[in-house]
Amino acid sequence: MPASSRGDSQRGLFDPAPASAPAPVKRGEDPEVLTVGQVTRRISDELAAFGRIAVEGEVSSLKRAGSGHLYFGLKDQDAFLDCKIWRSRAASALRFELAEGMRVVCRGALDVYKPRGSYSLIVDRVEQRGIGELLARLEELKQDLAQRGWFDRKRPLPELPACIGLVTSRDTAAFQDFLRTRSLRWPLYPVRFVHTLVQGAGAAQEIAASIRRLDASGVSVIVVIRGGGSLEDLWCFNELAVAEAIHACSVPVVSGVGHETDVTLTDLVADHRAHTPTDAAQTVIPERRAYVDRLERAFGYLSSAMERAIQARTDRLDRLERTRTLQQAGWLLDERLRALEGLRKRLVLAGARGPERLERRLARAATGLGRQSPALRLGRLETQLAALAPRLHSSFAGALDGRAKRLDLAHRALSATSPFAVLRRGYSITRRAADKTPVRRAADLAPGDAIETLLDAGSLISEVTETRESREGEEGR
């Protein structure tokens, strides 16, 4: 930033807004008389209105008091500003060693020391110039890529890669460490190296292009390495271009950038993070001695298995050699001839006895057929029918007599309870002519009602002229 523009920006931080400036004093009017304390308080209030500010400048007059407070000044070509860091905030405000002439950005609030009428910046955070902006950009980029899910993909590394792709600079110690580790683990292991810048302007684009080039060449895994350095030195590994190239890579990517405490965007997007370039080499390069040992063990197991199999087959051949079949092959023919002779005799006997067995079976079948003759069956059925006919007749006659007796008893009971039988004894039944309802009480009728009287022989229709209720003592007479 040019000095003039820095001075303008700093003056803009301290100059109050035009709207808050005091009104000019008119000619002929005396200004208000204020005490020193009133003026100091007004200045303090005006400075407090700024709130938290950030001031850039060069460190000057640095002094650490015995109390633990830190006093220094920020200066540029235009002005000087006193700064203080209280002991309680020193650990959190300052994360590096402050030195004379260092260009920093101090964040805090302005304060007025009333006894002396001086103002200073009470600092609660100090950043090296440019570091704060880089960290803010890095944090914003981390959040963006985390939301995209770029940090979640962790593909497994191949156990025995056909070829390893290496992205670094040939002039770095990291490259020599990688080669030294390869010589120790597996000399001349296939590595495809692409030289690129690992620091400075344009390094991020070169690294991204190298990753894409190796990915297109058919390597099994890609390693990106660089030695340690400051945040600015490693910044190219925090660029979006490198992260995009790693995320788009079709093979796993191992990051070995910086030391163990250095964490870059490349480490987060990569499939595997190594703490150092040497660690990255140990991660992707197999150890030849281990594979040789495995092959020797496998060869020993295979040799033992083959020896056991050959010995088992040798023992089996020895046992077969001692068998009767191999020692006397004619024994097989003799056994087969004796078996054939036995079968021939059985066949002759079977041929002679076959017709006799068939004649006996035919006689038994004829006897059975005679027993099942239809004429015999009809005779047996007629005999059974003749024996069952009397029983059926007597059964029907008994059933009819029983039902006739029960019917006669029911008729007598019905005749005894029939109202018509009562009529034959001289009684009658009176009912309304209109609805045929029986009349039980005189109160059920009224003069003029038509009634019907049923007799044993016939009925008569009459009209009620008078009704009389039965008096006490006359009921039932």
C-alpha positions in Angstrom: 0.0 0.0 0.0 1.5 3.4 -0.9 2.4 5.7 2.0 -0.1 8.3 0.9 -3.0 5.8 0.7 -2.0 4.4 4.2 -1.9 7.8 5.6 -5.3 8.6 4.1 -6.8 5.4 5.4 -5.4 6.0 8.9 -6.6 9.6 8.9 -10.0 8.3 7.9 -10.0 6.0 11.0 -9.4 8.8 13.4 -11.2 11.8 11.7 -14.8 12.1 13.1 -17.6 12.2 10.7 -18.6 15.7 9.4 -22.0 15.3 11.0 -20.5 15.0 14.5 -18.1 18.0 14.0 -18.7 21.0 16.3 -20.5 23.9 14.7 -18.1 26.8 13.7 -18.0 29.8 16.1 -19.6 32.9 14.5 -17.6 36.1 14.4 -18.2 38.3 17.4 -19.2 35.3 19.6 -16.9 34.0 22.4 -16.6 30.2 22.5 -17.8 28.3 25.6 -15.2 28.2 28.3 -14.4 24.6 29.4 -12.3 23.2 32.1 -9.4 20.9 31.2 -11.3 18.0 32.6 -14.3 18.8 30.4 -12.2 19.0 27.3 -10.5 15.7 28.2 -13.8 14.0 28.8 -15.2 15.2 25.5 -12.1 14.0 23.7 -12.4 10.6 25.5 -16.1 10.4 24.4 -15.2 11.2 20.8 -12.5 8.5 20.7 -14.7 6.0 22.4 -17.2 6.5 19.5 -14.7 4.9 17.1 -15.2 1.4 18.8 -12.7 -1.3 17.8 -10.3 -0.2 15.1 -7.4 -1.8 13.2 -4.2 0.3 12.7 -1.2 -0.6 10.6 2.2 0.6 11.3 5.8 0.0 12.1 6.7 -1.2 15.6 8.8 1.4 17.5 10.0 2.1 21.1 9.2 -1.5 22.2 9.5 -2.0 26.0 8.3 -4.7 28.3 7.6 -3.5 31.9 8.4 -5.5 35.0 4.7 -5.7 35.6 4.2 -7.7 32.4 2.6 -4.9 30.4 4.0 -4.3 26.9 4.4 -0.7 25.7 5.3 0.2 22.1 4.4 2.7 19.4 3.1 2.4 15.8 4.6 4.9 13.4 4.6 5.8 9.7 5.9 8.8 7.8 3.0 10.9 9.1 2.4 10.2 12.7 3.1 8.1 15.9 0.5 6.3 18.0 1.2 4.9 21.5 0.1 1.3 22.0 -0.3 -0.8 25.1 -0.9 -4.5 25.7 -2.0 -5.3 29.3 -0.4 -8.3 30.9 -3.8 -10.2 31.2 -4.2 -10.0 27.4 -0.6 -10.5 26.3 -0.8 -14.3 25.8 -3.9 -14.1 23.6 -3.1 -10.9 21.8 0.4 -11.7 20.7 1.2 -15.1 19.0 4.7 -14.2 17.8 7.8 -12.4 19.0 7.3 -8.7 18.5 10.4 -6.8 17.3 11.5 -3.3 16.4 10.8 -2.3 12.8 8.2 -5.1 12.3 5.2 -4.1 10.3 2.0 -5.2 12.0 -1.7 -4.6 12.3 -2.9 -3.8 15.8 -6.6 -4.3 16.7 -8.2 -2.7 19.8 -9.9 0.5 21.1 -8.6 4.0 21.7 -8.3 5.2 25.3 -7.4 8.6 26.9 -5.1 8.9 29.9 -6.7 11.9 31.6 -3.9 12.9 34.0 -1.5 13.5 31.1 -4.1 14.3 28.4 -2.6 11.7 26.0 -4.4 9.0 24.1 -3.2 5.5 23.1 -4.4 2.2 21.5 -5.3 -0.6 24.0 -4.3 -3.6 21.8 -6.1 -7.0 22.2 -4.7 -8.6 19.0 -1.6 -8.2 16.9 -1.1 -9.6 13.4 1.8 -9.5 11.1 1.0 -7.5 8.0 -0.8 -9.7 5.5 -1.2 -12.7 7.9 -4.6 -11.7 9.1 -6.0 -11.3 5.6 -4.5 -14.7 4.5 -5.9 -16.5 7.5 -9.4 -14.9 6.9 -9.3 -16.0 3.3 -8.1 -19.5 4.3 -10.8 -19.9 6.9 -13.5 -18.7 4.4 -12.2 -21.2 1.8 -12.1 -24.0 4.4 -15.8 -23.4 5.3 -16.8 -23.4 1.6 -15.0 -26.6 0.8 -16.3 -28.3 4.0 -19.8 -27.5 3.0 -19.1 -29.0 -0.4 -17.9 -32.2 1.3 -14.4 -32.1 -0.2 -12.9 -33.0 3.2 -14.9 -36.2 3.6 -13.5 -38.4 0.8 -10.7 -40.6 2.0 -9.9 -43.3 -0.5 -7.7 -46.2 0.5 -4.1 -46.2 -0.8 -2.9 -49.1 -3.0 -0.8 -51.6 -1.1 1.6 -52.1 -4.0 1.2 -49.2 -6.5 2.4 -49.9 -10.0 3.8 -46.4 -10.3 4.0 -43.4 -7.8 3.5 -39.9 -9.1 5.6 -37.2 -7.3 4.9 -33.4 -7.4 7.5 -31.2 -5.8 10.6 -29.1 -6.7 13.9 -30.8 -7.6 15.7 -28.1 -5.6 14.0 -28.8 -2.3 15.2 -31.0 0.6 11.8 -32.7 0.5 12.7 -34.2 -2.8 16.0 -35.5 -1.5 14.3 -36.9 1.6 11.8 -38.7 -0.6 14.5 -40.3 -2.8 16.6 -41.2 0.3 13.5 -43.0 1.8 12.9 -44.8 -1.5 16.5 -46.0 -1.5 16.1 -47.4 2.0 12.7 -49.0 1.5 12.8 -50.2 -2.1 15.6 -49.0 -4.4 14.6 -47.9 -7.9 10.8 -48.3 -7.1 8.9 -46.8 -10.1 8.3 -43.1 -9.4 7.2 -40.6 -12.1 8.4 -37.1 -11.0 7.1 -33.7 -12.2 9.1 -30.7 -11.3 7.1 -27.6 -10.2 7.4 -24.5 -8.2 6.4 -25.0 -4.5 6.5 -21.3 -3.5 5.8 -17.9 -4.8 3.6 -16.4 -7.6 2.1 -19.0 -10.0 3.2 -22.0 -7.9 -0.4 -23.0 -7.2 -1.3 -23.2 -10.9 1.9 -25.2 -11.6 1.1 -27.7 -8.8 -2.5 -28.1 -10.0 -1.3 -28.7 -13.6 1.3 -31.2 -12.5 -1.3 -33.2 -10.5 -3.6 -33.3 -13.6 -0.7 -34.4 -15.8 0.3 -37.2 -13.5 -3.4 -38.3 -13.2 -3.6 -38.6 -16.9 -0.4 -40.5 -17.2 -1.8 -43.6 -15.4 0.0 -43.6 -12.0 -1.5 -45.5 -9.1 -1.1 -42.7 -6.4 0.1 -39.1 -6.4 2.3 -37.6 -3.7 2.5 -33.8 -3.2 5.4 -32.8 -0.8 7.2 -29.7 0.4 9.4 -28.9 3.4 8.3 -26.6 6.2 8.1 -22.8 6.1 6.0 -19.8 7.0 2.4 -19.3 6.2 3.3 -17.2 3.2 5.8 -19.8 2.0 3.2 -22.6 2.1 0.3 -20.4 0.9 0.3 -21.9 -2.6 -0.9 -25.2 -1.0 -3.9 -23.3 0.3 -5.1 -22.1 -3.1 -8.4 -23.3 -4.6 -6.7 -24.4 -7.8 -4.7 -27.0 -6.0 -7.7 -28.2 -4.0 -9.8 -28.5 -7.2 -7.0 -30.6 -8.9 -6.8 -32.9 -5.9 -10.5 -33.4 -5.6 -10.8 -34.1 -9.4 -8.0 -36.6 -9.3 -9.1 -40.2 -10.2 -6.4 -41.8 -8.0 -5.7 -41.3 -4.3 -3.6 -38.3 -3.3 -1.1 -38.1 -0.4 -0.1 -34.7 1.0 3.2 -34.3 2.8 3.5 -30.5 3.0 5.4 -28.8 5.8 6.0 -30.1 9.3 3.5 -31.9 11.6 2.2 -28.6 13.0 1.5 -27.2 9.5 -2.0 -27.9 8.2 -2.8 -26.7 4.7 -5.9 -26.9 2.5 -4.0 -29.6 0.5 -3.8 -31.8 3.7 -7.5 -31.5 4.2 -8.6 -32.3 0.7 -6.1 -35.1 0.1 -7.0 -38.7 0.7 -4.2 -39.1 3.2 -2.1 -36.6 5.1 1.5 -37.3 6.0 3.2 -35.3 8.7 6.4 -34.8 6.7 7.8 -35.6 3.2 9.7 -38.6 4.7 6.4 -39.8 6.2 4.7 -39.4 2.8 7.4 -41.6 1.2 7.1 -44.3 3.9 3.3 -44.2 3.4 3.3 -44.9 -0.4 6.5 -46.8 -1.0 6.3 -50.5 0.1 9.1 -51.9 2.1 10.9 -54.4 -0.2 12.3 -56.4 2.7 8.8 -57.1 4.1 7.7 -58.4 0.7 10.8 -60.5 0.3 10.2 -62.0 3.7 6.6 -62.7 2.7 7.7 -64.4 -0.5 10.3 -66.5 1.3 7.7 -67.6 3.9 5.2 -68.4 1.1 7.9 -70.3 -0.8 8.6 -72.3 2.3 4.9 -73.1 2.8 4.5 -74.1 -0.8 7.6 -76.3 -0.8 6.4 -78.1 2.4 2.9 -78.5 0.9 4.3 -80.0 -2.3 6.6 -82.4 -0.4 3.7 -83.6 1.7 1.5 -84.1 -1.4 4.3 -86.0 -3.2 5.0 -88.2 -0.2 1.3 -89.0 0.2 1.0 -90.0 -3.4 4.2 -92.1 -3.1 2.9 -93.9 0.0 -0.4 -94.6 -1.9 1.5 -96.1 -4.9 3.4 -98.3 -2.5 0.2 -99.6 -1.0 -1.3 -100.2 -4.4 1.8 -102.1 -5.5 1.3 -104.6 -2.7 -2.3 -105.3 -3.5 -3.4 -108.8 -4.9 -4.9 -107.2 -8.0 -1.7 -105.7 -9.2 0.4 -108.7 -8.2 -1.9 -111.4 -9.7 -4.0 -109.9 -12.5 -5.4 -113.4 -13.5 -7.3 -113.4 -10.1 -9.7 -110.9 -11.5 -10.6 -113.1 -14.4 -11.1 -116.2 -12.2 -13.4 -114.2 -9.9 -15.5 -113.0 -12.9 -15.7 -116.5 -14.4 -17.0 -118.0 -11.1 -19.6 -115.2 -10.9 -20.7 -115.8 -14.5 -21.1 -119.6 -13.8 -23.3 -118.9 -10.8 -25.5 -116.6 -12.8 -25.8 -119.2 -15.5 -27.0 -121.9 -13.1 -29.6 -119.5 -11.6 -30.9 -118.7 -15.0 -31.3 -122.4 -15.9 -33.2 -123.0 -12.7 -35.3 -120.0 -13.2 -36.2 -121.1 -16.8 -37.3 -124.5 -15.5 -39.4 -123.4 -12.6 -41.0 -120.4 -14.5 -43.9 -122.3 -16.2 -44.9 -124.2 -13.0 -45.1 -121.0 -11.1 -47.3 -119.4 -13.8 -49.7 -122.4 -13.8 -50.1 -122.2 -10.0 -50.8 -118.4 -10.2 -53.4 -119.0 -13.0 -55.2 -121.6 -10.9 -55.4 -119.3 -7.9 -56.7 -116.5 -10.2 -59.4 -118.8 -11.6 -60.5 -119.8 -8.1 -60.7 -116.2 -7.0 -62.6 -115.3 -10.1 -65.2 -118.0 -9.4 -65.7 -116.7 -5.9 -66.4 -113.3 -7.3 -69.1 -114.5 -9.8 -72.1 -112.1 -10.3 -74.6 -115.0 -10.0 -73.3 -115.9 -6.6 -73.4 -112.3 -5.4 -77.0 -111.9 -6.7 -78.0 -115.0 -4.8 -76.5 -113.7 -1.6 -78.2 -110.3 -2.0 -81.6 -111.9 -2.6 -81.3 -114.0 0.6 -80.4 -110.9 2.5 -83.4 -109.0 1.0 -85.8 -111.8 2.0 -84.5 -111.7 5.5 -84.8 -108.0 5.8 -88.3 -107.5 4.4 -90.2 -108.8 7.5 -88.1 -106.7 9.8 -88.7 -103.6 7.6 -92.5 -104.2 7.6 -92.7 -104.7 11.4 -90.5 -101.6 11.9 -92.9 -99.5 9.7 -96.0 -100.8 11.4 -94.7 -100.1 14.9 -93.7 -96.6 13.9 -97.2 -95.9 12.4 -99.0 -97.3 15.5 -96.9 -95.1 17.8 -97.6 -92.0 15.8 -101.3 -92.8 15.6 -101.5 -93.1 19.4 -99.7 -89.8 19.9 -102.0 -88.1 17.4 -105.1 -89.4 19.2 -103.8 -88.1 22.5 -103.1 -84.7 21.0 -106.6 -84.6 19.5 -108.2 -85.4 22.9 -106.2 -82.7 24.6 -107.0 -80.2 21.9 -110.7 -81.0 22.1 -110.7 -80.6 25.8 -109.2 -77.1 25.7 -111.0 -75.9 22.6 -113.3 -73.0 23.1 -115.8 -74.7 20.8 -116.1 -77.5 23.3 -117.1 -74.8 25.9 -119.7 -73.5 23.5 -121.2 -77.0 23.2 -121.8 -76.9 27.0 -124.0 -73.8 26.6 -121.6 -70.9 26.9 -121.0 -68.2 24.3 -118.3 -65.8 23.3 -118.9 -62.1 22.8 -116.7 -59.9 20.7 -116.8 -56.5 19.0 -118.3 -56.7 15.6 -115.9 -54.2 14.1 -112.5 -55.6 15.1 -113.4 -59.1 16.5 -111.9 -58.2 19.8 -113.2 -60.4 22.7 -115.2 -58.5 25.3 -114.2 -59.2 28.9 -115.7 -56.3 30.9 -118.8 -54.2 30.4 -116.7 -51.1 30.6 -115.1 -52.1 27.3 -118.4 -51.3 25.5 -120.6 -48.3 25.2 -124.3 -48.0 24.3 -124.7 -48.2 20.5 -121.7 -50.5 19.9 -122.3 -53.5 17.7 -121.3 -56.9 19.2 -121.2 -60.4 17.8 -122.1 -63.4 20.0 -120.7 -66.8 19.0 -122.9 -69.9 19.9 -122.3 -73.6 19.5 -124.3 -73.4 16.3 -124.2 -70.1 14.6 -123.7 -66.5 15.8 -125.9 -63.4 16.3 -125.3 -59.6 15.9 -126.7 -57.2 18.5 -126.5 -53.6 19.6 -125.6 -52.5 23.2 -128.3 -50.4 24.7 -127.0 -50.4 28.3 -123.9 -51.5 30.2 -123.8 -52.3 33.9 -120.8 -52.9 36.1 -120.9 -55.9 38.4 -121.5 -54.9 42.1 -119.4 -56.1 44.9 -120.5 -59.6 45.8 -122.0 -60.3 42.4 -118.8 -61.0 40.5 -118.5 -64.5 39.4 -122.2 -65.4 39.9 
